[in-house]
Amino acid sequence: MGFPLLRLVLQVGKILALVPSCQRPLTFWQKFYPFVMAGLVTLGVGIAMIFRAPFYQESSGFGVIIQILLDSTLYILNIYSILTSHGKNYVWCKLLKNLKTVDDNYSIREHSNYWRFIGVNVLFWGGQTYMSYWGYSAIGFDFFRQFAIEYLQMYDELVINFLFYAVLTMLLTRYHALTKQLQYHLFLLTKYGNTTQFTKACSKIKLDFCRLKVCADIANDIFGWPLLFTIVYACLQTLLYLEIIVVTPISLNSILYVLIIIFLHYMYVIINIFLCESVSNQAKKTIQVATNCEKYFLGERGPDHDDLQHFIVVVNDNMPIFSAARFFEINRMTVFSTLNVVITFLIVMVQFERAKQSGCRQSCDNETQNALH
């Protein structure tokens, strides 16, 4: 994944007010535009809530609570991403500058891969089309009155997740390039034994490693809260629809609709979580290669040996770590933890609904017996 695709997604993000403009000074419209988009989302959500009010009033139990939390999480994700984008102008520019610098230092070749963004859009709008057909068949035009704004809200979520995906992919490519460069100089060291030349190469790699650490920290700053909201939203969405499948008898089309929703939301989350761990693991390989170099400096206590030790310390202290707004570290265990939470709450909800239904039946039986007597 290269800069052409990232620039394309950034342009889409600017249209949705999710990404700031690097232009300086900003025009009045560029400053005011995020508030226009935030107002549009707020107005749309407000209108949708008016039409959903009867649903909230008729519903009871865990289902309506989860639905309210679901709607609130998606709204907060949108508003946070839009209103904070203006203040992240400097960090976005610094992120792109550092990525470009490392790219130029190692002549990294990346394909545009426009098909990835096109494919994600086709998958997203295909799923939305099917959901619209299902919703219109179920409740008619009221479906669009209640959920039309979610097309914009969920597309905002998609663009945010894809931007994070693009940045993670570029970081992974650059960490891989640093590791390959270090391995190449290790090969030269084993062949010619020139420790001075090797430590000079390490100094350059060390500087670029620190640049990538800054990029990873910026990615945490930009995407930390949106990632947290996305994980929470995916868990709530999964919990709500699994509860519908387990508790309520529904048709095959409805089950397919539910599975599409769960897949669309969990797909982005899982891919980005595994990419975060891949970036961290790729950076750790640099430490492993550097540690293997120490055997070629045995017996030396000169500047070259000190430079190698300093290189290892700096690289070890600048390992990329990704977190969800600093609440928890992102790695593959995050996937299993979220699934564990969903399953636990699902069991509680199913037991609650069954106890509720059992209580209703017992009450009806008592009323019937009283009427007979």
N, C-alpha and C positions, 0 to 999 in steps of 0.2 A: 504494500500500500504506500503510495507516494504523495507528494505535495499536490499534484493536480486534483486527485480525488478529495483530499482534505480541503482544498480551496473551494471545490464545488459544494461540499457539505457546509462549509463555513458560510457560503453565500446563501444557502437555504436557511441556515440558522439566523443570518442577519435579517432575512425577510420575516422570520417569526419572532424577531427581537430576542433571540436566545444567545446571540454572539454580538459583542460590541464591534464598532468600526475602529480600525487602527488609524484612521485619518485624524489629523490634528491641525487646527482646532475643529471641534465638532460643530456642526450647524445646529440651529435651533430645532429643526425637525429631527435630527439624529438624537438629540437629547430628549425630545418629547415623545418620540415614537414608542419606546418601551411602555410608557404610561398609557398610550393609546391601545396597545395590544393587551396590557393587563386589564384595562377597562372593558375591552371587547370580551375577554374570557370571563370576567366577573359578571358582565351583563348576561352573557349566554348561560352561565351556570345559574344565575338568579332566575332566569326565565324557565330553565329546565326544572329547578326546584319547585316552582309554582305548579307545574304540570305533574311532578312526582309526588306532591303533597298527599293526594288520596292513597297512593301506594304506601307511603310511610304510616299513614293513619290506620290503614287496614292491617298492616303487618304487625307482628309481635315476635318477641323472643330474640334469639341471637341474630337471626337473619337481618332484621332491620338495623341493628346496631352495627353489624359488619358493613352493610350497605352505606350507612352514614359515614363510617370511618373510611370506606373505600372512596367515596365521593370527595371527602375532605382531603385525603392524602393526594389524590390526583390534582385537586385545585391548588393545594399548597405547593406541590412540585412545579406546576406551571407558573404560579405567581413568583415563587422564589427564583426560578431560573430566569424569568423575564426581568424582574426588578433589580437583581444583582448583576446582570450582564454588563450594565453600564459601568460599574465600578471595577470590572475585571479587564479593562482595556489594556493596562500595562502588563499584566501577567500573561495574557494571550500573546501579546507582541513578543514578550521575552521567551515564551515557550517556542514560538515559531522560529525566532532567531537562533536559539540554541540547537534546535533540531536541524536547522539549515547549516549551521556551523559544523556540526559533527558530520552531516551529510557530505559537505564539501571536503572535509579533512580526509575522508576515506573513499571518496568517489563511489558512494553507495548507489547502486542501480535498483530502482523500484518501478514496478509496473503501475500504471494508472488504476487498473482494476475498477473501472466505472461500473462494470457489471454487478459488483457486489451491492452498491447503493441502489442500482436499478432493480436488482433481484429482491432486495429487502422491501423496496417500495411496491413492487408487484405483489409480493407476499402479503404485505400489510393491507393494501387496498383490495386485494382479492378476498382477504378475510373480512374486511369491513363490508364489502359488497354482499357476501354470504350472510353476515350478521344482519345487515339491513333487510335482506329478503326474508330472513327468518323472523325478525322483529315485526316487519310490516304484515307478514302472514298471521302473526300471533295477536297483535293489538291494533293493527291498522296504522293510520297516520300519526296517532299518538306516540308511536315509537320515535319518530323524528322530532316531535316536540320535546320529548324527554331526553333524548340521547344525541341529537345532532351536534351539540357543542363538543361532545366527547371525541368526535372525529378530529377536531383541531387539537384537543388536549392530548389525545393519545399519539397524534403525529408529532407533537412537540416532544413527548417522551421518546418516541422513536429516534428523532434527530439528535437528542441529547445522548442517548445510548450509542448511536452510531458514531458521534463525534468522539466519545470516550473510546470506543472500539478502534477508531482510526488512530488516535494518539497512542494507545497501547501497542498497536501493531507497529507503528513507526519506532517506538521505544524498543520493542523486541528486536527489530531489524538492526538498530544501531548498537545495542548491547552485543548482539551476535557479531557485528563487524568488529567491535573492540576485542572480543575474545579471539576471533580469527587472526586479527593483527598481532595480538600477544603470542598466539601459538606460532605464527610465522617467525617472529623475532626469537622465540625459544628455539625453533629449528635452526636459525642462524647461529644462536649461541652454542648449541650442541655441535654444530659443524665447524665453527671457527674459534669458539671460546673467547670471543671478544665481549667481556662483561661491561666495558664502558659504553659500547654502542647499544647494548641491550638496555642499560639503565636510562640512556637518553630516550630510547623509544618508550620506555615505561613512563617517563615524565610526561610525554605527550598524551599517552593513553590515560594517565591519571587525571590530567586536566579535562579531557573529554568525558571521563567517567563522572567527574564532579558536575559537569554540565548536564549530563543525563539525570543525575540525582536531583538537580534543580528542576528539570522538566517533570520528573515524577512527583516532586512536592507541589509543583504548580497544578498538575493533573489532580492531585488530592484536593487542592484548594478549590478548583473549578467544579469537579465532579463529585466531591465527597458527599455533600448533602443530597444532590439529585440521585446518587447511587443508593443512598439510604432510603429515600422516599420510593425509589423504584423497587427495591427489595421488599419493603413493607407493602407496597401496592400489589406486587405479584403474589405475595403470601395471602393477603386478604382476598384477592380475586380467586385464587385457587381454593381457599377455604370456603368461600361463599358458594362456588359452583359445585364443589365436591359434596357439600352439604345438601345441595338441591338434588344431585344424582342419588345420594344414599337415602335420603329421607323421603323425597317426593317421587312418585312414579311418573316418568316423563318419556316422551317418544324418542325414537332413534335419531331423528333430525335434531331434537333438542340436545341430546348427548353429544352429537357431532359439533353443534354450536358451542357447547361448553368446552370441549376438548380443544377447539380452535383458539378460543380465548386464552385458555391456560397455556397452550403452546406458544402463542405470540408473545405473551408477557414473560414467561420463564426462559424462552430462547435467548432474548437479549441479556437477561441477568446472568444466566449460566455461562454464556460465551465470554462475557466481560470478566466474570469471576475467574475463569480458568486462564484467561489472558493475563490477568494480574499476577497469578502465580507463575505463569510462564516467563514473564518479564523478570520476576525475582529470581527464579531458578537460572535463567540465562546469565544474570549478573553474578550469581554465585559461582558459575563456571569460571569466571575471570579470576576469582579468588583461588580456585583449585589450580588453575594453570600457574598463577603467580607463586603459590606454595610449592609447586613442583620445581620451580626454578631455584629454590634455595639450595638444593643439593649441588648446584654448579658453583655456589659461592662458599662452600665449606672450606674452612681454613683461612678465609679472607676476612680481614677486619679493617678494610679501607673504606673510602667514600662510596665505592660501587655497592658494597654490602649494605651500608647504611641507607643508600638510596633505595635499594630493593626492599628493605624492612619498612621504610617510610611509605613506599608504594603500597605494600600489603596492608599497612595500618590505615592509610587513607581510603583505599578501596573497601576495606572491611567496614569502615565508619560511614561510608556513603552508599550502603546498599539500599535499593528502592523498596519502600514499604507502602502498600496501599491500604487505606482504611475507609470505612463508611462514616465520614464526618467524625473520625477519631473514636467512635463508639466501639468498633471491633475491627480487627485486621481482616483483610479480604484474602482468602485462600480457598482451596477446594473444600475444606471443612465447613465453610460458610454454606455451601449447597446442602450438605447433610444436616446442618443445624436448622436451616429454614424448613427443610422437609420434616424434620423431627417436630418442630413447633407446629406446623400445619397439621400433621397427623394427630398430635396430642390434643389440639383444640378441636379437631374434627370428632375425635372420640367423645370429648366432653359434650359437644353440641348434639351429637346423635343420641347420647344417653339422656340429655336434657329433653330433647324432643320426644323421645319414647316415653319418658316419665310423664311428660305433659299430656301426651295422647292417652296414656294409661289412666291418668287422673281424670281426664275428660270422660272416658268410657265408664269409669267407676261412678262418677257423678251422675251420668245419664242413667245408669242401672239403678242407683238409689232413688232418683226421681221417679223412675218407672214403677219401682216397688211401692213407693209412697202413694202413687196415684192409684195402684191396684187396691191398696188397703183403704 
